[in-house]
Each structure stands twice: as C-alpha cells, then as structure tokens.
Amino acid sequence: MKKTTLSICTGTACYVMGASEFLVLDDHLPADLKDKVEITGVTCLDKCKDAQCGKPPFVLVDGELIAEATVQNILEKIREKQC
C-alpha cells in the first residue's frame, strides 16, 4: 500500500501561521488514515517569497502544494489521494 506523503514547511512564517499543529497531525488522523500517511517536516519550502503560491502555512501532499493549509483541507487532500 502506497502511503500519502505530507511535507510540512517548518520555516518561521509557516510555523508561526499554524504549521506547528500539522507536525502532530498523525496523532489526530482518523482511524481509516492512520497507516496511510507519512508526515515529515521540511526546513523551508521557499514558497512564501512567491506571491503566486499564496500565503503560509504551506504543505505538500504527494508533491501538490496547499497554501493557507488547515487540518481540514489537508485531510481532504489526503482522502483525494487515497482514492
């Protein structure tokens, strides 16, 4: 079974804007997603310098960028990837 990979930006802007919550997301994943997600922190995705990327916090879900990430939109994207 292929796991969905989350890469969470832990750069200052993202961390302050909420990415710190995402680093413990695996503790709060629904039971059906527990073994299907791999979460890693990355020093900086370098997206906050590009206005076209949106606003922090940034998360990559299997390489797909989510700007202004929230737990809800991260979970929605994981479910999309699992289908």
OpenMM code with the backbone's topology and positions (N, CA, C; nanometers):
from openmm import Vec3, app, unit

residues = "MET LYS LYS THR THR LEU SER ILE CYS THR GLY THR ALA CYS TYR VAL MET GLY ALA SER GLU PHE LEU VAL LEU ASP ASP HIS LEU PRO ALA ASP LEU LYS ASP LYS VAL GLU ILE THR GLY VAL THR CYS LEU ASP LYS CYS LYS ASP ALA GLN CYS GLY LYS PRO PRO PHE VAL LEU VAL ASP GLY GLU LEU ILE ALA GLU ALA THR VAL GLN ASN ILE LEU GLU LYS ILE ARG GLU LYS GLN CYS".split()
positions = [
    Vec3(0.0847, -0.1182, 0.0000),
    Vec3(0.0000, 0.0000, 0.0000),
    Vec3(0.0891, 0.1243, 0.0000),
    Vec3(0.0653, 0.2137, -0.0946),
    Vec3(0.1413, 0.3376, -0.1049),
    Vec3(0.0893, 0.4377, -0.0016),
    Vec3(0.1817, 0.4986, 0.0701),
    Vec3(0.1429, 0.6000, 0.1675),
    Vec3(0.1417, 0.7374, 0.1026),
    Vec3(0.0504, 0.8216, 0.1472),
    Vec3(0.0477, 0.9606, 0.1069),
    Vec3(0.1512, 1.0336, 0.1909),
    Vec3(0.2356, 1.1121, 0.1253),
    Vec3(0.3424, 1.1831, 0.1952),
    Vec3(0.3063, 1.3289, 0.2149),
    Vec3(0.3140, 1.3740, 0.3405),
    Vec3(0.2959, 1.5150, 0.3726),
    Vec3(0.4321, 1.5735, 0.4029),
    Vec3(0.4649, 1.6836, 0.3384),
    Vec3(0.5871, 1.7581, 0.3690),
    Vec3(0.5415, 1.8922, 0.4238),
    Vec3(0.5648, 1.9120, 0.5519),
    Vec3(0.5165, 2.0316, 0.6209),
    Vec3(0.6295, 2.1312, 0.6343),
    Vec3(0.6080, 2.2515, 0.5834),
    Vec3(0.7094, 2.3554, 0.5937),
    Vec3(0.7197, 2.4001, 0.7392),
    Vec3(0.8412, 2.3997, 0.7913),
    Vec3(0.8636, 2.4442, 0.9291),
    Vec3(0.9445, 2.5733, 0.9330),
    Vec3(0.9494, 2.6433, 0.8194),
    Vec3(1.0130, 2.7750, 0.8172),
    Vec3(0.9371, 2.8680, 0.9112),
    Vec3(0.9976, 2.9766, 0.9493),
    Vec3(0.9411, 3.0657, 1.0513),
    Vec3(0.7986, 3.1098, 1.0190),
    Vec3(0.7750, 3.1614, 0.8990),
    Vec3(0.6416, 3.2114, 0.8646),
    Vec3(0.5369, 3.1006, 0.8722),
    Vec3(0.5668, 2.9861, 0.8159),
    Vec3(0.4715, 2.8752, 0.8174),
    Vec3(0.4488, 2.8242, 0.9597),
    Vec3(0.5566, 2.8107, 1.0340),
    Vec3(0.5468, 2.7590, 1.1710),
    Vec3(0.4571, 2.8495, 1.2551),
    Vec3(0.4801, 2.9809, 1.2463),
    Vec3(0.4017, 3.0776, 1.3235),
    Vec3(0.2563, 3.0816, 1.2773),
    Vec3(0.2338, 3.0592, 1.1481),
    Vec3(0.0979, 3.0658, 1.0923),
    Vec3(0.0194, 2.9365, 1.1108),
    Vec3(0.0753, 2.8373, 1.1808),
    Vec3(-0.0024, 2.7188, 1.2126),
    Vec3(0.0582, 2.5853, 1.1771),
    Vec3(0.1700, 2.5834, 1.1057),
    Vec3(0.2284, 2.4561, 1.0650),
    Vec3(0.2719, 2.3719, 1.1844),
    Vec3(0.2963, 2.4363, 1.2976),
    Vec3(0.3364, 2.3609, 1.4173),
    Vec3(0.2295, 2.2587, 1.4551),
    Vec3(0.1021, 2.2903, 1.4298),
    Vec3(-0.0085, 2.1970, 1.4572),
    Vec3(-0.0010, 2.0729, 1.3677),
    Vec3(0.0446, 2.0905, 1.2453),
    Vec3(0.0435, 1.9820, 1.1479),
    Vec3(0.1479, 1.8750, 1.1783),
    Vec3(0.2533, 1.9140, 1.2500),
    Vec3(0.3599, 1.8190, 1.2806),
    Vec3(0.3120, 1.7063, 1.3710),
    Vec3(0.2038, 1.7289, 1.4460),
    Vec3(0.1460, 1.6241, 1.5317),
    Vec3(0.0143, 1.5726, 1.4735),
    Vec3(-0.0071, 1.5992, 1.3457),
    Vec3(-0.1302, 1.5576, 1.2788),
    Vec3(-0.1507, 1.4073, 1.2857),
    Vec3(-0.0421, 1.3309, 1.2830),
    Vec3(-0.0554, 1.1850, 1.2872),
    Vec3(-0.1224, 1.1375, 1.4161),
    Vec3(-0.1140, 1.2147, 1.5237),
    Vec3(-0.1813, 1.1802, 1.6487),
    Vec3(-0.3327, 1.1990, 1.6389),
    Vec3(-0.3767, 1.2757, 1.5392),
    Vec3(-0.5182, 1.3101, 1.5279),
    Vec3(-0.5829, 1.2613, 1.3987),
    Vec3(-0.5101, 1.1790, 1.3237),
    Vec3(-0.5675, 1.1264, 1.1992),
    Vec3(-0.6833, 1.0326, 1.2297),
    Vec3(-0.7870, 1.0360, 1.1474),
    Vec3(-0.8952, 0.9390, 1.1619),
    Vec3(-0.8399, 0.7972, 1.1453),
    Vec3(-0.9032, 0.7021, 1.2076),
    Vec3(-0.8566, 0.5629, 1.2084),
    Vec3(-0.8321, 0.5088, 1.0675),
    Vec3(-0.9169, 0.5462, 0.9714),
    Vec3(-0.9021, 0.4927, 0.8355),
    Vec3(-0.7797, 0.5485, 0.7623),
    Vec3(-0.7160, 0.6534, 0.8159),
    Vec3(-0.5983, 0.7113, 0.7517),
    Vec3(-0.4684, 0.6872, 0.8285),
    Vec3(-0.4781, 0.6337, 0.9487),
    Vec3(-0.3618, 0.6194, 1.0382),
    Vec3(-0.2397, 0.5588, 0.9715),
    Vec3(-0.2541, 0.4479, 0.9026),
    Vec3(-0.1397, 0.3781, 0.8445),
    Vec3(-0.1143, 0.4159, 0.6989),
    Vec3(-0.1830, 0.5190, 0.6508),
    Vec3(-0.1738, 0.5538, 0.5095),
    Vec3(-0.1014, 0.6857, 0.4840),
    Vec3(-0.0490, 0.7473, 0.5906),
    Vec3(0.0110, 0.8794, 0.5774),
    Vec3(0.1491, 0.8816, 0.6419),
    Vec3(0.2430, 0.9420, 0.5720),
    Vec3(0.3770, 0.9636, 0.6257),
    Vec3(0.3992, 1.1147, 0.6343),
    Vec3(0.4308, 1.1643, 0.7534),
    Vec3(0.4448, 1.3079, 0.7764),
    Vec3(0.5906, 1.3418, 0.8046),
    Vec3(0.6410, 1.4405, 0.7303),
    Vec3(0.7766, 1.4884, 0.7536),
    Vec3(0.7764, 1.6409, 0.7577),
    Vec3(0.8664, 1.6953, 0.8348),
    Vec3(0.8873, 1.8397, 0.8367),
    Vec3(1.0030, 1.8735, 0.7450),
    Vec3(0.9909, 1.9830, 0.6729),
    Vec3(1.0996, 2.0297, 0.5877),
    Vec3(1.1376, 2.1705, 0.6321),
    Vec3(1.2658, 2.2006, 0.6270),
    Vec3(1.3148, 2.3272, 0.6790),
    Vec3(1.2422, 2.4468, 0.6179),
    Vec3(1.2284, 2.4492, 0.4884),
    Vec3(1.1561, 2.5582, 0.4226),
    Vec3(1.1228, 2.5149, 0.2807),
    Vec3(0.9999, 2.5379, 0.2397),
    Vec3(0.9600, 2.5085, 0.1021),
    Vec3(0.9887, 2.6262, 0.0103),
    Vec3(1.0254, 2.7409, 0.0681),
    Vec3(1.0640, 2.8603, -0.0064),
    Vec3(0.9496, 2.9137, -0.0930),
    Vec3(0.8269, 2.8937, -0.0487),
    Vec3(0.7104, 2.9383, -0.1257),
    Vec3(0.6616, 3.0766, -0.0835),
    Vec3(0.6942, 3.1203, 0.0379),
    Vec3(0.6416, 3.2479, 0.0879),
    Vec3(0.6994, 3.3679, 0.0137),
    Vec3(0.8063, 3.3472, -0.0599),
    Vec3(0.8675, 3.4556, -0.1369),
    Vec3(0.7975, 3.4772, -0.2708),
    Vec3(0.7120, 3.3855, -0.3089),
    Vec3(0.6422, 3.3916, -0.4374),
    Vec3(0.4934, 3.4147, -0.4121),
    Vec3(0.4471, 3.5366, -0.4363),
    Vec3(0.3077, 3.5737, -0.4094),
    Vec3(0.2084, 3.4866, -0.4862),
    Vec3(0.2500, 3.4301, -0.5988),
    Vec3(0.1605, 3.3461, -0.6776),
    Vec3(0.1300, 3.2141, -0.6082),
    Vec3(0.2105, 3.1767, -0.5113),
    Vec3(0.1902, 3.0500, -0.4396),
    Vec3(0.0832, 3.0614, -0.3317),
    Vec3(0.0474, 3.1821, -0.2933),
    Vec3(-0.0495, 3.2014, -0.1863),
    Vec3(0.0206, 3.2376, -0.0575),
    Vec3(-0.0484, 3.2120, 0.0532),
    Vec3(0.0028, 3.2511, 0.1845),
    Vec3(0.0324, 3.1290, 0.2705),
    Vec3(0.1251, 3.1450, 0.3654),
    Vec3(0.1568, 3.0343, 0.4559),
    Vec3(0.0400, 3.0042, 0.5493),
    Vec3(0.0376, 2.8874, 0.6089),
    Vec3(0.1382, 2.7828, 0.6024),
    Vec3(0.1227, 2.6977, 0.4757),
    Vec3(0.2369, 2.6422, 0.4322),
    Vec3(0.2414, 2.5598, 0.3121),
    Vec3(0.2672, 2.4136, 0.3482),
    Vec3(0.1984, 2.3256, 0.2763),
    Vec3(0.2159, 2.1820, 0.2935),
    Vec3(0.2146, 2.1190, 0.1543),
    Vec3(0.3015, 2.0225, 0.1337),
    Vec3(0.2973, 1.9434, 0.0110),
    Vec3(0.2325, 1.8092, 0.0428),
    Vec3(0.1322, 1.7721, -0.0351),
    Vec3(0.0682, 1.6412, -0.0221),
    Vec3(0.1010, 1.5656, -0.1496),
    Vec3(0.1880, 1.4674, -0.1373),
    Vec3(0.2394, 1.3951, -0.2549),
    Vec3(0.2891, 1.4924, -0.3614),
    Vec3(0.3566, 1.5975, -0.3164),
    Vec3(0.4148, 1.6945, -0.4084),
    Vec3(0.3219, 1.8054, -0.4523),
    Vec3(0.1949, 1.7975, -0.4177),
    Vec3(0.0976, 1.9004, -0.4566),
    Vec3(0.0875, 2.0051, -0.3461),
    Vec3(0.1080, 2.1313, -0.3813),
    Vec3(0.1139, 2.2398, -0.2836),
    Vec3(-0.0247, 2.2790, -0.2325),
    Vec3(-0.0342, 2.2921, -0.1011),
    Vec3(-0.1524, 2.3509, -0.0385),
    Vec3(-0.1048, 2.4767, 0.0322),
    Vec3(-0.1607, 2.5910, -0.0081),
    Vec3(-0.1322, 2.7184, 0.0580),
    Vec3(-0.2426, 2.7434, 0.1606),
    Vec3(-0.2119, 2.8254, 0.2612),
    Vec3(-0.3073, 2.8545, 0.3685),
    Vec3(-0.3653, 2.7230, 0.4227),
    Vec3(-0.2769, 2.6286, 0.4440),
    Vec3(-0.3172, 2.4943, 0.4858),
    Vec3(-0.3874, 2.4961, 0.6215),
    Vec3(-0.4875, 2.4096, 0.6319),
    Vec3(-0.5583, 2.3854, 0.7569),
    Vec3(-0.5670, 2.2341, 0.7739),
    Vec3(-0.5955, 2.1905, 0.8933),
    Vec3(-0.6105, 2.0466, 0.9153),
    Vec3(-0.7189, 1.9926, 0.8226),
    Vec3(-0.8272, 2.0654, 0.8097),
    Vec3(-0.9390, 2.0196, 0.7264),
    Vec3(-0.8990, 2.0055, 0.5795),
    Vec3(-0.8336, 2.1077, 0.5217),
    Vec3(-0.8023, 2.0936, 0.3785),
    Vec3(-0.6885, 1.9948, 0.3546),
    Vec3(-0.6033, 1.9721, 0.4536),
    Vec3(-0.5012, 1.8676, 0.4410),
    Vec3(-0.5683, 1.7298, 0.4396),
    Vec3(-0.6609, 1.7073, 0.5313),
    Vec3(-0.7317, 1.5786, 0.5362),
    Vec3(-0.8110, 1.5542, 0.4086),
    Vec3(-0.8739, 1.6593, 0.3544),
    Vec3(-0.9478, 1.6448, 0.2286),
    Vec3(-0.8550, 1.6023, 0.1156),
    Vec3(-0.7367, 1.6640, 0.1090),
    Vec3(-0.6412, 1.6304, 0.0028),
    Vec3(-0.5886, 1.4875, 0.0201),
    Vec3(-0.5647, 1.4460, 0.1446),
    Vec3(-0.5205, 1.3081, 0.1695),
    Vec3(-0.6267, 1.2100, 0.1202),
    Vec3(-0.7512, 1.2368, 0.1512),
    Vec3(-0.8612, 1.1482, 0.1076),
    Vec3(-0.8686, 1.1421, -0.0451),
    Vec3(-0.8488, 1.2568, -0.1116),
    Vec3(-0.8462, 1.2595, -0.2581),
    Vec3(-0.7367, 1.1676, -0.3122),
    Vec3(-0.6201, 1.1765, -0.2513),
    Vec3(-0.5050, 1.0981, -0.2963),
    Vec3(-0.5218, 0.9493, -0.2700),
    Vec3(-0.6010, 0.9144, -0.1704),
    Vec3(-0.6214, 0.7736, -0.1347),
    Vec3(-0.7205, 0.7044, -0.2277),
    Vec3(-0.7980, 0.7821, -0.3026),
    Vec3(-0.8988, 0.7220, -0.3932),
    Vec3(-0.8361, 0.6624, -0.5157),
] * unit.nanometer
topology = app.Topology()
chain = topology.addChain("A")
for resn in residues:
    res = topology.addResidue(resn, chain)
    for name in ("N", "CA", "C"):
        topology.addAtom(name, app.Element.getBySymbol(name[0]), res)
